[in-house]
Amino acid sequence: MSSICSAAPEPSKASSNRRSVHPTGGERIAVLHDGWLPAGRQEIAWDGQDSAGVEVASGVYLVETQGNGDRITAKVAVLR
């Protein structure tokens, strides 16, 4: 289980937010959160599985956060 932390770009506002996981250069494989989050630092867990519950292979994945009209992408590594 991994935790993915981020902070809202405008800490005074709550916002609708989507966090998803993609292989590099590929289509979304999992949605970690899709809905409202309070302002400030947030931590979302990812169990290393795709949306069908299958463990993903070792490699580099992109975690994309969308909200307030912003898109932030971070790299994560899965090691098995």
C-alpha atoms as one frame of an Amber mdcrd trajectory, in Angstrom:
protein
   0.000   0.000   0.000   1.355   3.410  -0.961   0.218   6.854   0.093   0.128
   9.724  -2.359   0.181  13.192  -0.800  -0.624  16.533  -2.366  -1.842  19.966
  -1.386  -4.607  22.000  -2.963  -3.179  24.857  -5.048  -5.559  27.290  -3.324
  -5.561  26.230   0.338  -8.533  28.449   1.200 -10.954  26.472  -1.025 -12.347
  22.967  -1.092 -12.648  21.595  -4.608 -13.825  18.802  -6.821 -10.823  16.624
  -7.425  -9.898  13.542  -9.435  -6.782  11.476  -8.820  -5.985   8.739 -11.291
  -3.122   6.394 -12.163  -1.735   5.911 -15.672   1.187   3.914 -17.045   3.651
   6.236 -18.775   2.162   6.993 -22.183  -0.983   4.976 -21.515  -4.640   5.184
 -20.612  -5.956   5.495 -17.065  -5.822   2.219 -15.136  -7.271   3.320 -11.784
  -9.173   6.211 -10.218  -8.075   6.826  -6.635 -10.564   9.597  -5.876 -13.291
  11.435  -7.760 -15.194  14.026  -5.740 -14.854  16.871  -3.260 -11.869  17.238
  -0.963 -11.333  19.786   1.799  -8.636  22.416   1.394  -5.086  21.631   2.471
  -2.809  18.597   2.404  -4.464  15.343   1.345  -3.252  11.758   1.452  -4.799
   9.060  -0.742  -3.821   5.381  -0.590  -3.123   3.234  -3.644  -2.840  -0.529
  -3.239  -0.955  -1.032  -6.522  -3.988  -2.492  -8.275  -5.838  -1.402 -11.397
  -9.587  -0.712 -11.405 -10.275  -4.446 -11.953  -8.367  -5.360  -8.770  -5.358
  -6.826 -10.605  -1.881  -5.967  -9.277   0.022  -3.776 -11.720   3.468  -4.796
 -12.940   6.674  -3.250 -11.630   7.419   0.028 -13.367   6.880   3.771 -13.373
   3.345   5.134 -13.228   1.921   8.638 -13.362  -0.501   9.880 -10.722  -2.552
  12.722 -12.128  -4.441  15.163  -9.910  -7.066  17.381 -11.549  -8.968  20.094
  -9.723  -9.670  23.837  -9.746  -8.757  23.862 -13.448  -5.236  22.629 -12.639
  -3.547  19.362 -13.582  -0.557  18.077 -11.595   1.300  14.894 -12.517   3.747
  12.992 -10.306   5.757   9.836 -10.994   5.585   6.811  -8.712   7.542   3.570
  -8.949   6.067   0.149  -8.247   8.621  -2.465  -7.219   7.559  -6.064  -6.762
